[in-house]
């Protein structure tokens, strides 16, 4: 029996050491602490704000556009509450998407008519 399904494989700085990990994003889900990238290497990786900006700059903010993109993860430092702390650093490897290749954000549905009446 394959036991890896019983334990979540969240990638941490200590897991990398001096190594770099290249992997494809196969899924993106919402987790307790933010977006979780599911990688073809069976690792999961929770995005911090710095890594989200790097990914969004290359592939846009629509998570469907991130699927099948190759990224590299390495140990480094990132800002957190005004200090540099050890962190996993994400570097996009697949070619960045041009603006016309990105999925346009879906418009938010209207919340109904605006009621301008004063309640008194």
N, C-alpha and C positions, 0 to 999 in steps of 0.2 A: 504494500500500500504506500502511495506517495503521501508523505506527511506534510508537505509544504503548504497545503491548503488549510491546515489547522493553525498556522501562525502567519501573521502578517509580516511581510518582508519589506518594512520601511527602511530605506537607505539612510544611513547616518554618516557623518564625517569620518568616524572611526572605521567604518566599513571600507573606505577608500584608501586610507593611508597615502602613499605616494602614487598610487595607481590612478588611472583615468578610465572611466567606464563609458563606452559608446553604446547606445541603445535606441530602439525605435519606440515612439509613443504609440501604444495600441488602444488606450482608452483614457478618458479623463472623467473623474467622478468628484462629487462634493464630499468632503470629509469634515470631521469635527473642527479641524483647524484651518480649513481652506481647501483648495483644489488639490486633488491627488492625481499624479501621472502614473499610469500603469504601463510598465515597460516590457518589451519582449524578452528581457532577461529575467523576468519574474520578480523584479524589484518593483516597489512602489515608492513614490517620492512626493512629499508634500511641498507645494510651491510656497516660497516666501515672496514678499513684495519685490525684492531685487530680481529674483529669477523669473517672476511673472512678467516684469517689464522687459527683460531680455527676450523671452519667448514671444510676447505680444509685439515687440518691435519687429521681429523677424517674420512672424506668421499671422499677425492680427490678433484680435481679442476673441474671435469665435473659436471655441475649443475644437470644433469639428475640423478646422483647418490645421490643427496641430497633429492629427492622427497620421501615422506612418512617417512622421518627420524624425530624422536622426538627431540626437542631442549627445553632448558629451558632459559628463559629470565628473568634477574633480574637487579635492579638498582645497579650501581657501578661507577667506574672511569676507564677511558682509556686515553692513551697518545694522545695528539693532539697539534701539533706545539711546542713540547718540554715541555708541561705542562699536568698535570693530570686534566681532566675535567669530570663532571658528564656524564655518558653514560649508555646505555643499554648493558649489558654483556650477550653474548650468550655462553651457555654450551651445547655441544652435549650430548644427553641422550641415543639415540639408539647406539647399539654396533658399534664401528668403523669398517670400511671395511678393510680387508686385501688387500695388493697390488694386488693380483690376482683376487680380486672381483671388482676392480675399472675399470671403462671404460677408455680405452686408448685414449689419445687425438688424434683427427683426424689430419693427416698430412696436412700441408698447400699445396695448389696446386702450381705447378711450375709456375713461372712468365714468362716462355718462354726462349728461348735460350739467352745466355749471348753474347753480342756484344763486342768483345775485340778491335774493330777498334778504332783508335784514330781519333776524328772528324776533325783534321786539317792536 
